[in-house]
Amino acid sequence: MPFIIAEPCIGVKDKSCVEVCPVNCIYEGDDQFYIHPDECIDCQACEAACPVQAIFPDNGVPEKWQPFIDKNRTHFENK
């Protein structure tokens, strides 16, 4: 999973990340956006575009937002 979208996205869903993604791998969920782990090409465009700094490399997610790694994985498990 190259990138994770964490709590700062909840309630904001700005869509700047969606607009810059060259492979359209960012999907809208009920409360936030999610980056598809198999479709992401690790270009980092979304991370730079996020106005609320909610996007992190999977190995750089702050400890307080670690549960978002599983939340992202779960979002795509049955899709």
C-alpha distances in whole Angstrom, upper triangle without the diagonal:
4,6,7,11,13,17,19,18,20,23,23,20,22,20,20,16,17,20,19,16,17,15,15,12,13,14,17,17,20,20,17,14,11,8,8,4,7,9,8,10,9,13,13,15,14,14,17,19,18,21,20,18,15,12,11,8,6,9,12,12,15,17,18,15,13,14,12,9,10,12,9,8,12,13,11,13,16,16
4,7,10,13,17,18,17,20,23,22,20,20,19,18,14,16,18,16,13,15,14,14,11,12,15,17,18,22,21,17,15,12,9,9,6,9,10,7,8,6,9,9,12,11,11,14,16,16,19,19,16,14,10,8,6,5,8,10,11,15,17,19,15,14,16,13,10,13,14,11,12,15,15,14,16,19,18
4,7,10,13,14,13,16,19,18,16,17,16,15,12,13,16,14,12,14,14,14,11,10,13,15,16,19,17,14,12,9,7,9,8,11,11,8,10,7,10,8,11,9,8,12,13,12,16,15,12,10,7,5,4,5,8,9,9,12,15,16,13,12,14,11,9,12,12,9,11,14,14,14,16,19,18
4,6,10,11,11,13,16,16,14,16,15,15,12,14,17,16,14,17,16,15,12,10,12,13,13,16,14,11,9,7,7,9,9,13,13,11,13,11,13,11,13,10,9,13,14,12,15,13,11,8,6,5,6,6,9,9,7,11,13,13,10,9,10,7,6,10,9,7,9,12,12,12,15,18,17
4,7,8,7,9,13,12,10,12,12,13,10,12,15,15,14,17,17,15,12,10,11,11,11,13,11,8,7,6,7,11,11,15,15,13,15,13,15,12,13,10,9,12,12,10,12,10,9,5,4,7,9,9,12,11,9,11,13,13,9,10,11,7,8,11,10,8,11,13,12,13,16,19,18
4,6,6,8,11,11,11,13,14,15,13,15,18,18,17,21,20,19,16,13,14,13,12,14,11,8,9,9,11,14,14,18,18,16,19,17,18,15,16,13,11,14,14,11,13,10,9,5,6,8,11,10,13,11,8,9,11,10,6,8,9,6,8,11,9,9,12,14,13,15,18,20,20
4,5,5,9,10,11,13,15,16,15,17,20,20,20,23,23,21,19,16,15,14,13,13,10,8,10,11,14,17,18,22,22,20,22,20,21,18,19,15,14,17,16,12,13,10,10,7,9,11,14,14,16,14,11,11,12,9,7,10,10,8,11,13,11,11,15,16,15,18,20,22,22
4,6,8,7,9,11,13,14,13,16,18,19,19,23,23,21,19,16,16,15,14,14,11,9,11,13,15,18,20,23,23,20,23,20,21,18,17,14,13,14,14,10,10,6,7,5,9,11,15,16,18,15,12,12,14,12,10,13,13,11,14,16,14,14,18,19,17,20,23,25,24
4,6,5,6,8,10,11,11,12,15,16,16,20,20,18,16,13,13,11,11,11,8,6,7,10,12,16,18,21,20,18,21,19,20,17,16,12,12,14,12,9,9,7,8,6,8,12,15,16,18,16,14,14,16,14,12,14,14,11,14,16,13,13,16,17,15,18,21,22,21
4,5,7,10,12,14,14,15,18,19,19,23,23,20,18,14,13,11,10,9,5,5,8,11,14,17,19,23,22,21,24,22,23,20,20,16,16,18,16,12,13,10,12,9,12,15,18,18,21,19,16,16,17,15,12,15,14,11,14,16,13,13,17,17,15,18,20,22,21
4,6,9,12,14,15,16,18,20,20,24,24,21,20,16,15,12,11,10,6,7,10,13,17,20,22,25,24,23,26,25,25,22,21,18,18,19,17,14,13,11,14,12,15,18,21,22,24,22,19,19,21,18,16,19,17,15,18,19,16,16,20,20,17,20,23,24,23
4,5,9,11,12,13,15,17,18,22,22,19,19,15,14,12,12,12,9,8,10,13,16,19,22,25,23,22,24,23,23,20,18,15,15,16,14,11,10,8,11,10,13,16,20,21,24,21,19,19,21,19,16,19,19,16,19,20,17,17,21,21,18,21,24,25,24
4,6,8,9,10,12,14,15,18,19,16,15,11,11,8,10,10,8,6,7,10,13,16,19,22,20,19,21,20,20,18,16,13,14,15,12,10,10,9,12,10,12,15,19,20,23,21,18,20,22,20,17,19,19,15,18,19,16,15,19,19,16,18,22,22,21
4,6,8,9,10,12,13,17,18,15,16,12,12,11,13,14,12,9,9,13,14,18,20,23,21,19,21,20,19,17,15,11,13,13,10,8,8,9,11,11,12,16,19,21,24,22,20,21,24,22,19,22,21,18,20,22,19,18,21,22,19,21,25,25,23
4,5,5,6,9,10,14,15,12,12,9,10,9,12,14,13,10,8,11,12,15,18,20,18,16,18,18,17,15,13,10,12,13,9,8,9,11,13,12,12,16,18,20,23,22,20,22,25,23,20,22,22,18,20,22,19,17,20,21,18,19,23,24,21
4,5,5,7,9,12,14,12,13,11,12,12,15,17,16,13,11,13,13,16,19,21,18,16,17,16,15,13,10,8,10,9,6,6,8,10,11,11,11,15,17,20,22,21,20,21,25,24,21,23,23,20,21,23,21,19,22,23,20,21,25,26,24
4,5,5,6,10,11,10,10,8,10,11,14,16,15,12,9,10,10,13,15,17,15,12,14,13,12,10,7,4,7,8,6,6,9,11,11,10,9,12,14,16,19,18,17,19,22,22,19,20,21,17,18,20,18,16,19,21,18,18,22,23,21
4,6,5,9,9,7,8,6,8,9,13,15,15,12,9,10,9,12,15,16,13,12,14,14,13,12,10,7,11,12,9,9,12,14,14,13,12,15,16,18,21,21,20,22,25,24,21,22,22,18,19,21,19,16,19,20,17,17,21,22,19
4,6,8,10,8,11,9,11,12,16,19,18,15,12,14,13,15,18,19,16,14,15,16,14,13,10,8,12,12,9,10,13,15,16,15,14,17,19,21,24,23,22,25,28,27,24,26,26,22,22,25,23,20,22,24,21,21,24,25,22
4,6,9,9,10,10,13,15,18,21,20,17,14,14,13,15,17,18,15,12,13,13,10,10,6,6,10,9,7,10,13,15,15,15,13,16,17,19,22,21,21,24,27,27,24,25,26,22,22,24,23,20,22,24,22,21,25,26,23
4,6,5,7,7,11,13,17,20,20,16,12,12,10,11,13,14,11,9,9,10,8,9,6,6,10,11,9,11,15,17,16,15,13,15,15,17,20,20,20,23,26,26,23,23,24,20,20,22,21,17,19,22,19,18,22,23,20
4,6,8,10,13,16,19,23,23,19,16,15,12,13,15,14,11,9,9,10,8,10,8,9,13,13,13,15,18,20,19,19,16,18,17,19,22,22,23,26,29,29,26,26,27,23,22,24,23,20,21,24,21,20,23,24,21
4,6,9,11,15,18,21,22,19,15,14,11,10,12,11,7,7,8,10,10,12,11,11,14,16,15,16,20,22,20,19,16,18,17,18,22,22,22,26,28,29,25,25,25,22,21,23,22,18,19,21,19,17,20,21,18
4,6,8,11,14,18,19,16,12,11,9,9,12,12,8,8,10,12,12,13,11,11,14,16,14,15,18,20,19,18,15,17,18,19,22,22,22,25,28,28,24,24,24,20,20,21,20,16,17,19,16,15,18,19,16
4,6,10,13,16,17,14,10,8,6,5,8,9,6,6,9,11,11,12,12,10,13,16,15,15,18,19,18,16,14,15,15,15,19,20,19,22,25,25,21,21,21,17,16,18,16,13,14,16,13,11,15,16,13
4,7,10,13,13,10,6,5,4,6,10,11,9,8,11,12,13,12,12,9,12,14,13,12,15,16,15,13,11,14,14,15,19,19,17,20,23,22,19,19,19,15,15,16,14,11,13,15,12,11,15,16,14
4,6,10,11,9,5,5,6,7,11,13,11,11,15,16,16,16,15,12,15,17,16,14,17,17,17,15,13,16,17,17,21,21,19,22,24,23,19,20,18,15,15,16,13,11,13,13,10,10,14,14,11
4,7,8,6,4,6,9,11,14,16,15,15,18,19,19,18,17,14,16,18,16,14,17,16,17,14,14,17,19,19,22,22,20,22,24,22,19,20,18,15,16,16,13,11,14,14,10,11,15,15,13
4,6,5,5,7,10,12,15,17,16,17,20,21,22,21,20,16,18,21,19,16,18,17,18,15,15,18,19,19,22,22,19,21,22,21,17,18,16,13,15,14,11,10,13,12,8,10,13,13,12
4,6,8,10,14,15,18,21,20,20,24,24,25,24,23,19,21,23,21,18,19,18,19,16,17,20,22,21,25,24,21,23,23,21,18,19,17,14,17,16,12,12,15,13,10,13,16,15,15
4,7,10,14,16,18,21,21,20,24,23,24,22,22,18,19,21,19,16,17,15,16,13,15,18,20,20,23,22,19,20,21,18,15,17,15,12,15,15,11,12,15,14,11,15,17,18,17
4,7,10,13,16,19,18,17,20,20,20,18,18,14,15,17,16,13,14,12,13,10,11,14,17,17,20,19,16,17,19,17,14,15,14,11,13,14,11,10,14,13,11,13,16,17,17
4,7,10,13,15,14,13,17,16,17,15,15,11,13,15,14,11,13,13,13,10,10,13,15,15,19,18,16,18,20,18,15,16,15,11,13,14,11,9,12,13,10,12,15,16,15
4,6,9,12,11,11,14,14,16,14,14,11,12,16,15,13,16,15,14,11,10,12,13,12,16,16,14,17,19,18,14,14,13,10,10,11,9,6,9,10,8,9,12,14,12
4,6,9,8,7,10,10,12,12,12,9,11,14,14,13,16,16,15,12,9,11,11,11,15,15,14,17,19,19,15,15,15,11,11,12,11,7,9,12,10,9,13,15,13
4,6,5,6,10,11,13,14,14,12,14,17,17,16,20,20,18,15,13,14,13,12,16,17,16,20,21,22,18,17,16,13,12,13,12,8,9,11,9,7,10,12,10
4,6,6,9,10,13,13,15,14,15,18,18,18,22,21,19,16,13,13,11,10,13,15,15,19,20,21,17,16,16,13,11,12,12,9,8,11,11,8,11,13,12
4,6,8,10,13,15,16,16,17,20,21,21,24,24,22,20,17,16,14,13,16,18,18,22,24,25,21,20,19,17,14,15,15,12,11,13,13,10,11,14,12
4,6,9,11,13,14,13,16,18,18,19,22,23,21,19,16,16,15,15,18,19,19,23,25,26,22,21,21,18,16,17,17,13,13,16,14,11,14,15,13
4,6,8,9,11,10,12,15,15,16,20,20,18,16,13,13,11,12,15,16,17,20,23,24,20,19,20,17,15,17,17,13,13,16,15,13,16,18,16
4,6,8,10,11,13,15,16,17,21,22,19,18,15,14,12,13,16,17,18,22,24,26,23,22,23,20,18,20,20,16,17,20,19,17,19,21,19
4,6,8,9,10,12,14,15,19,19,17,16,12,11,9,11,13,14,15,19,21,23,20,19,21,18,16,19,19,16,16,20,19,17,20,23,21
4,6,8,9,10,12,14,17,19,16,16,13,12,11,13,15,16,17,20,23,25,22,22,23,20,19,22,22,18,20,23,21,20,23,25,23
4,5,5,7,9,10,14,15,12,13,9,9,9,12,14,13,14,17,21,22,19,19,21,18,17,20,20,17,19,22,21,20,23,26,24
4,6,5,6,9,12,14,12,13,10,11,12,15,17,16,17,20,23,24,21,22,23,20,19,22,22,18,21,23,22,21,24,26,24
4,5,5,6,10,11,10,10,7,9,11,13,16,15,15,17,21,21,18,19,20,17,17,20,18,16,18,21,19,19,22,24,22
4,6,6,9,10,7,8,5,7,8,12,14,12,12,14,18,18,16,17,19,16,15,19,18,16,18,21,20,20,23,25,24
4,6,8,10,8,10,8,10,12,15,17,15,15,17,21,21,19,20,22,19,19,23,22,19,22,25,23,23,27,29,27
4,6,9,8,10,9,12,14,17,19,17,17,19,22,22,19,21,23,19,20,23,22,19,22,24,22,23,26,28,26
4,6,5,7,7,10,13,16,18,16,15,16,19,19,16,19,20,16,18,21,19,17,20,22,20,21,25,27,25
4,6,8,10,13,16,19,21,18,17,17,21,19,17,20,21,18,20,23,21,20,23,25,23,24,28,29,28
4,6,8,11,15,17,19,16,14,14,17,16,14,17,18,16,18,21,19,18,22,23,21,23,26,28,27
4,6,8,12,14,15,12,11,12,15,14,12,15,17,14,16,19,18,17,20,22,21,22,25,28,26
4,7,10,12,14,12,9,10,13,12,10,12,13,11,12,15,14,13,16,18,17,19,22,24,23
4,7,9,11,10,8,10,14,14,11,12,14,11,11,15,14,12,15,17,16,17,20,23,22
4,6,8,6,5,8,12,13,10,11,13,10,10,14,14,12,14,17,17,18,20,23,23
4,5,5,6,10,13,15,12,11,14,12,10,14,15,13,14,17,17,17,20,23,22
4,6,6,10,11,13,11,9,11,10,7,11,12,10,11,15,15,15,17,21,20
4,6,9,10,13,12,10,13,12,10,13,15,14,14,18,19,19,20,24,24
4,6,9,11,10,9,13,12,11,14,16,15,16,19,20,20,22,26,26
4,6,8,6,6,9,8,8,12,13,12,14,17,17,19,20,24,24
4,6,5,6,10,10,11,14,15,15,17,19,20,22,23,26,27
4,5,5,9,10,11,13,14,15,17,19,20,22,23,26,27
4,6,8,9,11,13,13,15,17,18,19,22,23,26,27
4,5,6,8,10,10,11,14,15,16,18,20,23,23
4,5,6,8,9,10,12,13,15,17,18,21,22
4,5,6,6,9,10,11,12,15,16,18,20
4,5,5,6,8,10,10,13,14,17,18
4,5,5,6,9,10,11,13,16,17
4,5,5,6,8,10,10,14,15
4,5,5,6,9,10,13,14
4,5,5,7,9,12,12
4,5,6,6,10,11
4,5,5,8,10
4,6,7,8
4,6,5
4,6
4
